[in-house]
Amino acid sequence: MLTQAVIKDLTAIVGSKNIITNQAGLAAYGYDATLMSQRPVGIVFPRSTEDASALVKYANRAGLVMVPRGAGTNLSGGSLPVENSLVICVSRMTRILEIDPKNFTATVEVGLVNFDLQEELEKHGYYYPPDPASYKASTLGGNIAECSGGPRCFKYGVTRDYILGLEVVLPSGKVIEVGGKNFKSEFRYDLTRLLVGSEGTLGLVTKAILRILPKPFAKRTMLAIYNKVEDASLTVADIVAAGIIPTTLEMMDNLLINTADEHVKLGLPRDAGALLIIEVDGYEVDLDNQVRLIEELCNKADVRSFKVATSQAEADQLWLARRTVIGSVGRRRPSYSLQDVTIPRSTFPQMVDAILACSRRYDLPIGILAHAGDGNFHPLVLFDERDADEVVRVHKAEVDLIRDALALGGTMSGEHGIGVLKKEYLDLEFTDVAIEAFRKVKRSFDPTAMLNRGKIVDIAAEG
């Protein structure tokens, strides 16, 4: 617990309304989207970069480990408090500082929720492509920390492709700016790219310069229904092989079709083996031809039905099922493990087969959810954490899914990060030399391991 003297000092920095030390508040900020929890000793809410810098400097003097946090939607334990830690939550730093359509940029504070930015950009005829499924809750700071993707990442790329510059409070409390509005700012060491995806272990990001794009002139949203998930996976591989680049290419299997439909009552076909949500955008004159080619490839894989949404409302209904599906699985089992493996797109069918085999091997329901276009799978392993035997099987399944992805030339994480959940498996993908290089990067920024200690890699604190 924080002493009254420390609470007084923190209050002097951020004000009494921006600090939480009561037990209910500590519990509320003691978990993220994993099943783990750890209470911090306090939560503070900076309202500016100056606040954040002062907090970091003070925490260093007081010997308090600092944990950056946004909305707490993290799925790898990256925003979990650690022992004797002070949570520095940026969720009240929500200003849009500038929207500059002429230069295709927006400058924002990183506590801003992704969806709120999208709504504001809409008024200007622009949008920000990275759109993780949690975009109505997750902050841009969290998206930057994890290098989040989303349904649109097949065509448009992930968060790192849209971050032009950052303002960052280093673990010492010093403030640096990297990158800039100029699209070619990083002719030196590219610290912007290094910080994106670093999971809050190298610095506390407070502001970001984002690349934005004009809204496409037109789009088409398609729904393809299959009797077998294997057929849907063949369509994914065929679309990629044909050189077609949809905006989005998303897959849900039978288990998730049913949980989603139970949740939002959309009238999805409960007996279907899988569905694909496919979207293309661009110039109106090009879209009909793209839809025709995609329909031909769907038919090649024995599609059961293929339809094109006739209105924006109908398209929104399809996306409602996709964006709410993770929460819907609670109707079947009280707990889930959401994985984040990514494989080369050409091996998509093989990864589907591996997930099905893993489900049979451990007698566990595993829903197949995927950003299919870029090979990013989110297998949902459903279980009851009160059943000790099931928990053991779940952990075995998690490791097998990682090994299966690596065997196909993939990676253990596409956008959810390493955090604490996957840290022990790093040596499955990386050599000892590479892992030691990670540690050296961490030491160069944070030699005393005061910022997000124990995430990604462990280092011995110097001094």
C-alpha positions in Angstrom: 0.0 0.0 0.0 1.1 3.5 -0.6 1.9 5.6 2.4 0.0 8.8 3.0 3.2 10.8 2.2 3.4 9.1 -1.3 -0.3 9.7 -1.9 0.1 13.3 -1.0 3.1 13.7 -3.4 1.2 11.9 -6.3 -1.9 14.1 -5.6 0.3 17.2 -5.9 1.2 16.0 -9.4 -2.1 15.0 -10.8 -4.8 16.2 -8.4 -7.0 14.2 -6.1 -9.5 13.4 -8.8 -6.8 11.6 -10.8 -5.6 9.1 -8.3 -7.2 5.9 -7.0 -6.0 4.1 -3.9 -9.2 2.5 -2.4 -9.5 -1.3 -2.6 -12.4 -1.4 -5.0 -10.5 0.8 -7.4 -7.4 -1.2 -7.1 -9.3 -4.4 -7.9 -10.9 -2.8 -10.9 -7.5 -2.0 -12.4 -5.9 -5.3 -11.3 -6.8 -7.3 -14.4 -7.0 -7.2 -18.1 -8.6 -9.5 -20.7 -6.7 -12.5 -19.5 -7.6 -14.7 -16.6 -4.8 -13.3 -14.4 -4.9 -10.5 -11.9 -2.6 -8.6 -9.5 -3.6 -5.5 -7.5 -1.4 -2.4 -8.0 -0.6 -0.1 -5.1 -2.3 2.8 -6.8 -3.6 4.1 -10.1 -2.8 7.6 -11.4 -4.2 9.4 -14.5 -1.9 11.9 -16.1 -3.7 14.6 -18.1 -0.7 15.7 -20.1 2.8 14.6 -21.1 4.1 16.9 -18.4 2.1 15.0 -15.8 3.3 11.7 -17.1 6.9 12.8 -17.0 6.6 14.1 -13.4 4.9 10.8 -12.4 7.7 8.7 -13.9 10.4 10.7 -12.2 8.6 10.5 -8.9 8.0 6.7 -9.2 11.7 6.2 -9.8 12.6 8.1 -6.7 9.9 6.2 -4.7 11.0 2.8 -6.0 7.7 2.1 -7.6 7.5 -0.1 -10.7 5.3 1.5 -13.3 2.8 -0.2 -15.5 1.3 1.7 -18.5 -2.3 1.1 -19.1 -5.1 2.2 -21.5 -8.5 0.5 -21.6 -7.1 -2.8 -20.2 -8.3 -4.9 -23.2 -4.9 -6.6 -23.4 -4.9 -10.3 -24.1 -1.4 -11.3 -23.2 -1.0 -9.8 -19.7 0.9 -6.8 -21.0 -1.1 -4.3 -19.0 -1.3 -6.3 -15.8 0.0 -4.7 -12.7 3.1 -6.4 -11.1 4.1 -6.5 -7.5 4.4 -3.1 -5.8 3.5 -1.4 -9.0 1.9 2.0 -9.8 -0.5 1.9 -12.8 -0.1 5.0 -15.0 -3.4 5.0 -17.0 -3.5 7.3 -20.0 -7.3 6.9 -20.5 -8.0 10.5 -19.6 -5.6 11.8 -22.2 -8.2 11.8 -25.0 -7.7 15.0 -27.0 -7.5 15.2 -30.8 -4.8 17.8 -31.2 -5.0 18.2 -34.9 -6.6 16.8 -38.0 -4.6 17.8 -41.1 -6.3 16.4 -44.2 -3.9 18.2 -46.5 -1.0 16.2 -45.1 -3.0 13.1 -44.4 -2.2 13.2 -40.6 -3.9 13.4 -37.3 -2.1 14.2 -34.0 -3.8 12.7 -30.9 -3.3 11.9 -27.3 -3.0 8.1 -26.9 -5.9 7.6 -24.4 -8.3 8.3 -27.2 -10.4 5.3 -28.1 -9.9 4.1 -31.7 -13.7 4.2 -32.5 -13.9 7.8 -31.2 -11.1 8.8 -33.6 -12.9 7.1 -36.5 -16.1 9.0 -35.8 -14.3 12.3 -35.8 -12.4 11.5 -39.0 -15.6 10.5 -40.7 -16.8 14.2 -40.5 -13.7 15.1 -42.6 -14.1 12.3 -45.1 -11.1 10.4 -43.7 -10.4 7.3 -41.7 -7.6 5.6 -39.8 -7.2 2.0 -41.2 -6.1 -0.1 -38.2 -9.4 -1.3 -36.6 -9.0 -4.0 -34.0 -12.1 -5.9 -33.1 -12.0 -4.1 -29.7 -11.9 -0.7 -31.4 -15.0 0.6 -29.5 -13.1 0.1 -26.3 -9.3 -0.1 -26.9 -7.2 3.1 -26.8 -4.7 4.1 -29.5 -2.0 3.8 -26.9 -2.8 0.1 -26.4 -3.0 -0.3 -30.2 0.4 1.2 -30.5 1.8 -1.0 -27.7 0.6 -4.2 -29.3 0.9 -3.1 -33.0 -2.7 -4.1 -33.4 -4.2 -5.1 -36.7 -7.9 -5.7 -37.4 -10.2 -6.8 -40.2 -8.8 -4.2 -42.6 -5.2 -5.1 -42.2 -5.1 -7.5 -45.2 -5.2 -4.6 -47.6 -4.1 -1.7 -45.5 -1.6 -3.1 -43.0 -1.3 -2.8 -39.2 -0.7 -0.1 -36.7 3.1 0.3 -37.4 2.2 1.3 -41.0 0.2 4.3 -39.8 2.4 5.7 -37.0 4.5 8.6 -38.3 5.7 10.0 -35.0 5.5 9.6 -31.2 6.0 11.6 -28.1 7.4 9.3 -25.4 8.2 9.5 -21.7 11.3 7.4 -21.2 11.7 5.2 -18.1 13.9 8.0 -16.7 11.1 10.6 -17.0 12.8 12.4 -19.9 10.6 13.2 -22.9 11.6 12.5 -26.5 9.9 13.0 -29.8 10.6 10.5 -32.7 9.4 10.6 -36.3 7.2 13.5 -37.4 4.6 14.6 -39.9 7.0 14.2 -42.7 6.5 10.8 -44.2 10.2 10.3 -44.5 11.3 11.5 -41.1 13.1 8.4 -40.0 16.3 8.5 -42.0 18.2 7.7 -38.8 17.7 4.8 -36.4 13.9 4.2 -36.7 12.9 4.5 -33.0 9.3 5.0 -34.0 9.1 1.4 -35.4 11.0 0.1 -32.4 8.6 1.6 -29.9 5.5 0.4 -31.8 4.8 -3.1 -30.5 7.1 -2.8 -27.6 4.2 -3.4 -25.1 5.0 -0.4 -22.9 8.4 -1.9 -21.9 10.6 0.9 -23.4 8.6 4.0 -22.9 5.2 5.6 -22.0 3.7 6.9 -25.2 1.6 10.1 -24.7 1.0 11.5 -28.2 1.0 10.0 -31.7 1.1 11.4 -35.2 -1.1 9.1 -37.3 -1.3 8.6 -41.0 -5.0 8.9 -42.2 -6.6 8.1 -45.5 -9.5 9.5 -47.5 -12.6 7.3 -47.3 -12.9 5.0 -50.3 -15.4 6.0 -52.9 -17.3 2.7 -52.7 -17.3 -0.7 -51.1 -19.0 -4.1 -51.3 -19.5 -6.5 -48.4 -20.0 -10.2 -49.2 -21.1 -13.1 -47.1 -20.0 -16.6 -48.2 -21.5 -19.6 -46.3 -19.9 -23.1 -46.4 -20.9 -26.6 -45.3 -17.3 -27.3 -44.2 -14.7 -25.1 -42.6 -12.1 -26.8 -44.8 -13.9 -25.5 -47.9 -13.8 -21.9 -46.5 -10.1 -22.2 -45.9 -9.5 -23.3 -49.5 -11.3 -20.1 -50.7 -9.0 -18.0 -48.5 -5.9 -19.7 -50.1 -7.4 -19.3 -53.6 -8.2 -15.6 -53.2 -4.6 -15.0 -52.0 -3.1 -17.1 -54.8 -5.2 -15.2 -57.4 -3.6 -11.9 -56.3 -6.9 -10.4 -55.2 -6.5 -8.1 -52.2 -9.9 -7.5 -50.4 -10.1 -4.9 -47.7 -11.1 -7.6 -45.3 -11.3 -11.4 -45.4 -12.7 -12.8 -42.1 -13.6 -16.3 -41.0 -15.8 -17.8 -38.4 -16.5 -21.5 -37.9 -19.7 -23.3 -36.9 -19.1 -23.0 -33.1 -18.7 -19.2 -33.4 -21.5 -18.8 -35.9 -23.8 -20.3 -33.3 -22.5 -18.3 -30.3 -22.6 -15.1 -32.3 -26.2 -15.7 -33.5 -27.3 -16.6 -30.0 -25.9 -13.3 -28.9 -27.1 -10.8 -31.5 -29.9 -12.8 -33.2 -29.0 -12.1 -36.8 -30.5 -15.2 -38.4 -27.1 -16.7 -39.3 -27.3 -20.3 -40.6 -26.7 -22.4 -37.5 -25.8 -25.6 -39.5 -23.1 -23.9 -41.6 -19.5 -25.2 -41.2 -18.0 -21.7 -41.6 -18.6 -18.3 -43.1 -16.4 -15.7 -44.7 -17.0 -12.0 -44.5 -15.3 -10.4 -47.5 -15.2 -6.7 -48.3 -13.6 -4.8 -51.2 -13.3 -1.1 -51.6 -12.1 1.4 -54.2 -13.6 3.0 -57.3 -17.1 2.0 -58.1 -16.1 1.0 -61.6 -13.7 -1.7 -60.3 -15.8 -3.3 -57.7 -18.3 -5.4 -59.7 -15.4 -7.2 -61.4 -13.7 -7.9 -58.1 -17.0 -9.3 -56.7 -17.4 -11.5 -59.7 -13.9 -12.9 -59.4 -14.4 -13.6 -55.7 -17.7 -15.3 -56.3 -16.0 -17.6 -58.9 -13.4 -18.6 -56.3 -16.0 -19.2 -53.7 -18.0 -21.4 -56.1 -14.8 -23.3 -56.8 -14.6 -24.4 -53.2 -18.2 -25.5 -53.1 -19.7 -22.5 -51.4 -23.3 -23.1 -50.1 -24.5 -19.5 -50.6 -22.9 -16.2 -51.6 -24.6 -12.8 -51.2 -23.6 -9.2 -51.5 -25.1 -6.8 -48.9 -27.5 -4.4 -50.6 -27.2 -1.6 -48.0 -24.9 -0.2 -45.4 -27.3 -1.4 -42.7 -27.1 -5.0 -44.0 -23.3 -4.8 -44.1 -23.2 -3.4 -40.5 -25.3 -6.4 -39.4 -22.7 -8.8 -40.7 -19.9 -6.9 -39.0 -21.9 -6.9 -35.7 -21.6 -10.7 -35.6 -17.9 -10.6 -36.2 -17.1 -7.8 -33.8 -19.1 -9.3 -30.9 -18.2 -12.9 -31.4 -15.5 -13.1 -28.7 -17.8 -11.9 -26.0 -20.5 -14.3 -27.2 -18.6 -17.5 -26.3 -19.5 -17.0 -22.6 -22.8 -18.5 -23.5 -21.1 -21.8 -24.0 -18.3 -21.9 -21.4 -17.4 -19.6 -18.6 -13.7 -19.2 -19.7 -11.8 -18.9 -22.9 -8.2 -18.8 -24.1 -7.8 -16.5 -27.1 -4.7 -17.4 -29.1 -3.0 -15.1 -31.7 -0.9 -17.2 -34.0 -0.1 -16.1 -37.6 1.0 -18.2 -40.5 1.9 -17.6 -44.2 -1.3 -17.0 -46.0 -0.7 -19.9 -48.4 -0.7 -22.4 -45.5 -4.1 -21.3 -44.2 -5.8 -24.7 -44.9 -3.0 -26.5 -43.0 -3.5 -24.3 -39.9 -7.2 -25.0 -40.0 -6.5 -28.7 -40.0 -4.1 -28.3 -37.1 -6.7 -26.5 -35.0 -9.3 -29.2 -35.7 -6.7 -31.8 -34.7 -5.8 -30.0 -31.5 -9.5 -29.8 -30.6 -9.9 -33.5 -31.0 -6.5 -34.3 -29.2 -7.5 -32.5 -26.0 -11.3 -32.9 -26.2 -11.8 -29.2 -26.1 -14.1 -27.0 -28.1 -11.9 -24.6 -30.2 -13.7 -21.9 -32.2 -11.8 -20.8 -35.4 -11.8 -17.1 -35.8 -9.3 -15.5 -38.2 -8.2 -12.4 -40.0 -8.0 -14.9 -42.8 -6.5 -12.5 -45.4 -3.2 -12.0 -43.5 -3.1 -15.5 -41.9 -3.8 -14.2 -38.3 -5.7 -16.9 -36.4 -7.5 -16.3 -33.1 -8.4 -19.8 -32.0 -10.9 -19.6 -29.1 -10.3 -22.5 -26.7 -13.4 -22.8 -24.5 -13.2 -24.2 -21.0 -14.1 -23.9 -17.3 -11.3 -22.6 -15.2 -12.8 -24.3 -12.2 -12.0 -27.7 -13.8 -8.3 -28.4 -13.0 -8.0 -31.1 -15.6 -9.4 -28.9 -18.3 -7.0 -26.1 -17.4 -4.1 -28.5 -17.9 -5.4 -29.5 -21.3 -5.9 -25.9 -22.3 -2.3 -25.0 -21.6 -1.1 -28.0 -23.6 -3.4 -27.0 -26.5 -2.0 -23.4 -26.3 1.6 -24.7 -26.7 0.6 -27.1 -29.5 -1.1 -24.3 -31.4 2.1 -22.2 -31.2 4.2 -25.2 -32.4 1.8 -25.8 -35.3 2.0 -22.2 -36.4 5.8 -22.2 -36.2 6.0 -25.5 -38.1 4.2 -23.7 -41.0 6.7 -20.8 -41.0 4.5 -18.6 -38.8 4.8 -16.7 -35.5 3.4 -17.0 -32.0 1.8 -13.6 -32.0 0.2 -11.4 -34.7 -1.2 -8.5 -32.7 -1.8 -9.5 -29.1 1.8 -9.4 -28.0 4.0 -11.5 -25.7 3.3 -9.9 -22.3 3.6 -12.5 -19.6 1.5 -15.3 -21.2 3.9 -16.2 -24.0 7.2 -15.1 -22.5 8.1 -18.6 -21.5 7.7 -19.8 -25.1 10.0 -17.2 -26.8 12.7 -19.8 -27.3 10.4 -21.9 -29.5 10.6 -19.1 -32.1 13.8 -17.2 -31.4 17.4 -18.2 -30.8 19.2 -17.4 -27.5 21.1 -14.7 -29.4 17.9 -13.0 -30.5 16.4 -13.1 -27.1 19.6 -11.6 -25.6 19.3 -8.9 -28.2 15.8 -8.2 -26.9 17.2 -7.9 -23.4 19.9 -5.5 -24.6 17.3 -3.2 -26.2 15.3 -3.3 -22.9 18.4 -2.5 -20.8 19.3 0.4 -23.1 16.0 2.1 -22.5 15.3 0.9 -19.0 18.4 -0.3 -17.1 16.6 -0.4 -13.8 13.6 -2.3 -15.1 11.2 0.1 -13.7 8.7 0.2 -16.6 6.4 -2.8 -17.2 8.8 -5.1 -15.5 8.7 -8.8 -16.4 6.9 -8.3 -19.8 8.3 -9.9 -22.9 11.7 -10.6 -21.4 13.2 -10.4 -17.9 16.3 -8.4 -17.2 18.3 -7.9 -14.0 18.0 -4.4 -12.8 21.2 -2.4 -12.8 22.4 -0.4 -9.9 
